[in-house]
Amino acid sequence: MEQTVVQHFLCPAFLSPPPNLSFTDQFAFRPTGSPTAAIICLLSTVTNFLLTNPYVIVISLDFSKAFDTVQHSTLMEKLAQLHLPDYVYNWLADFFAADRVQQTCLHF
């Protein structure tokens, strides 16, 4: 179910976000994002800066398990700005609710 929601609703919404919500500097967790894309963007930016500056300082941070530290209320505010059907947004809101109970059943 999660894969279906991502493929049919979240990916299209991320590919055409509203103007006030930009993902141009986001590479992880995007349909077109990858570590390679991030490195290419960084290399291009540094190269362009070196055309007009004698040196460039790069500070790189890696937030391990960054998604675990995201405030769900902030995430839901951003998701509300995307063009998602109400039932998908409500499903995600239920998923991120603080008191949710998750259960996986496998039937044969």
C-alpha positions in Angstrom: 0.0 0.0 0.0 2.8 2.4 0.9 4.6 1.9 -2.4 1.3 2.6 -4.3 0.8 5.8 -2.4 4.4 6.9 -3.0 4.3 6.0 -6.8 0.8 7.4 -7.6 0.5 10.4 -5.3 3.7 11.5 -3.5 6.2 11.3 -6.5 3.9 13.3 -8.8 3.3 15.9 -6.1 7.0 16.2 -5.4 7.8 16.6 -9.1 5.4 19.6 -9.4 5.3 21.3 -6.0 3.6 24.7 -5.6 5.9 27.7 -6.1 6.2 28.5 -2.4 7.5 24.9 -1.7 10.8 24.3 -3.4 12.8 21.0 -3.3 15.7 22.1 -5.6 18.2 21.5 -2.8 16.7 18.2 -1.7 18.3 15.0 -3.2 17.3 12.3 -0.7 13.9 10.7 -0.7 12.9 12.2 -4.1 12.0 10.3 -7.3 14.9 12.0 -9.2 17.3 12.4 -6.3 20.4 10.3 -5.6 23.8 10.7 -4.0 25.2 11.0 -7.5 22.9 13.9 -8.3 23.9 15.7 -5.0 27.6 15.3 -5.9 27.1 16.6 -9.4 25.2 19.6 -8.1 27.9 20.3 -5.5 30.7 20.0 -8.1 28.8 22.3 -10.4 28.2 24.9 -7.7 31.9 24.8 -6.5 33.1 25.1 -10.1 30.9 28.1 -10.7 32.1 29.8 -7.5 35.7 29.2 -8.4 35.2 31.2 -11.6 34.9 34.4 -9.5 36.5 33.4 -6.2 40.0 32.3 -5.3 38.7 29.5 -3.1 35.5 27.9 -1.8 34.7 26.5 1.6 32.4 23.5 1.7 30.8 22.4 5.0 29.1 19.0 4.7 26.8 17.5 7.3 25.2 14.0 7.4 22.2 13.7 9.6 21.9 10.0 10.4 18.3 8.9 10.7 17.2 12.5 10.0 13.6 11.4 9.3 13.4 10.2 12.9 14.0 13.8 14.1 11.5 15.5 11.8 8.6 17.1 13.7 5.5 15.5 12.3 3.5 18.7 12.6 6.1 20.5 10.3 6.0 17.6 7.9 2.2 17.6 7.7 2.2 21.4 7.1 4.5 20.8 4.0 2.4 17.9 2.8 -0.7 20.0 3.1 0.8 22.4 0.5 1.2 19.6 -2.0 -1.5 18.7 -4.5 -2.6 15.5 -2.7 -6.1 14.1 -2.5 -7.7 14.6 0.9 -7.9 10.8 1.5 -4.1 10.5 0.9 -3.3 13.4 3.2 -5.6 12.0 5.9 -4.0 8.5 5.5 -0.6 10.1 6.0 -1.8 12.2 9.0 -3.1 9.0 10.6 0.2 7.3 9.9 2.1 10.1 11.6 -0.3 10.4 14.6 1.5 10.2 17.9 -0.8 7.6 19.3 -0.9 5.3 16.2 -0.7 1.6 16.5 0.9 -0.3 13.6 0.1 -3.9 12.8 1.2 -6.1 10.0 -0.9 -9.2 9.2 0.2 -11.9 6.8 -2.6 -14.3 5.6 -2.0 -17.5 3.6 
